[in-house]
Amino acid sequence: MTFIVILVTLVGQGLTLPFVMRRAAWNSHGELFDRLDSGLQDRTRHLATDDEAETANRRQEREEHEAMQLGIVNAQRAAVIDLRDRGEINDRTLRSIAHELDLEELRMEG
């Protein structure tokens, strides 16, 4: 029951957000909203589930997807640290981007 409430609340709102925002103040940013929408749909397809009926193929796909996402976040983190080490960005920028990456990692765990 909790899973269904979370699914309806987060996914339902998340999937309608791009449509609502596209019709609001930022109607000239269609490409950005399309990318956001695509990302939300992808997350919905790969949500973790406690469903005992989850097939082995579905579980394997979900686990591979999670591993790929974590790999991307780790690569981004390494790249931004390298930029800081080369003096192309400052510590403040590093902290800001690292914070965003931390949040992305938390979303994946969520």
N, C-alpha and C positions, 0 to 999 in steps of 0.2 A: 504494500500500500504506500509506504514512504517513497519507494522508487517511482511509482506512478505519479505521486504528487510532485516530486522533484522534476520528473520528466515533463509533465504538463506545464509546470511553472517556468522552468528554465528554457526548455526547448521551445515550448509554445511562444513564449515572449521573444526568445532569440530568433526564431524563424520569421516572426512578424515584424521585428525591429527594422530590418532593411527596407521593407515595404513602407512602413510608417515614416521613416526618416527620408526616404526618397520623395515622398509626397510633401515633406515639410520644407524647412529652410534651405536644405542642401540638394535641391532637385537637379543641380547641374553636375553632381558627382556620381553619376550612374555606375561608372566602372568600379569605383571604390566600393559601392554598395553591393555590386555583383560579386566582388572578391570576398567581402564579409559574409554575404549570403552563402557562397560556396563553402567557406570555412565552417560556418555553423551547420550546414547540411552534412559536411564530412564528419564533424564531431558527433552529430546525432547518429549517423550510421555506425560509428565506432564507440559508442558509449559502453562502459563496463556494465555488466549485468550480473545479478546473482541468480539468474534463471537457470535452474537445473537442466532445463531442456535445451540449453545453448549447445549447438552442435560443435564438434571438435574443430571443424573448418572455420566456423564463425569465431570461436575462441582464439584459434591460431591467427586469423586475420586481425582481430582486435589487438592481440599481444604484439604482432609485428608492427602494426600501425603505431602503437604506443612507443615501441622501441625506436622507430624511425623518428617520431616527433621528439623524443628525448635526445636522440643523436643530433638532430638539427639544432635544438636549444644549446647543447654542449658545444657544437661547432660555432654557433653565433657567439657564445660566451668567450671561447678561445680567440675568435677573430677580433672582438672588441678589446680584449686584454692586449692583444698584439698591436692594435691601433694605438692604445694608450702608451704601451712600451716604446713605440716608435715616435711618440710625441705628436701624433696626428689628431688625437683628442686628449682632453684633460681629464683629471680624476672625477670632476663633477659629472661630465658626460658619461664616463664609464659607470659611475654609480647609478645614474638615471637609466641607462640601458640595462645594466645588471638587474635593477629592480624590476623592469619590465619582463626580463627573462625569468626571474624568480616567480613572478606572478603567472607567467605562461606555464611554468613547471608545476605550480600549485593547481592550476586549472586542469592539467593532465591527470593529476592524482585524484581530483575531485569527484 
